Amino acid sequence: MPKFEYHIIQHDGGWAYMADGTISETFPSHDAAVHAARRAAGEQEKPGETTGIVWEDKTGHWHSEVARGDDHPETEVER
């Protein structure tokens, strides 16, 4: 199973989390960014329904694929 890491970074006068080259919105504190990253990581690990998804990669290209509801990566938040 792949591992997906969230990194907390300084961004735009505050703090954000970065995952696979994508940066979240800016949060006013480091703790708020950690909390948001943990919430996002938890959501990513939850099983769900098999469904079609469309997503944009870090180079701006769009992809369509089927996401299995039981195939989620292990996540980690790096403070």
C-alpha positions, 0 to 999 in steps of 0.5 A, a space after each residue: 500500500 502506498 504511503 501519502 505524506 502531509 508536510 507542514 510548511 510556512 506559506 503566505 504569512 501563515 502555515 499550510 500543509 503540502 501533499 504531493 506538491 499541492 499546498 493547502 489554504 493558509 492557516 493562522 497557526 502551525 497547530 491549525 495547519 497540523 489539525 487540518 492535515 490530520 483531518 485530511 489524512 484521516 478522510 483519505 484513509 476512510 473506506 468508501 464506495 468505488 467511484 469514478 474520480 477526476 483529479 489534477 496532478 501537480 503539473 496541471 494535467 487532469 486525469 479520470 480514473 476509477 477509485 476503489 473504495 477499499 484501496 486507500 494509502 497509508 497517511 502520515 503528517 510530518 510536523 
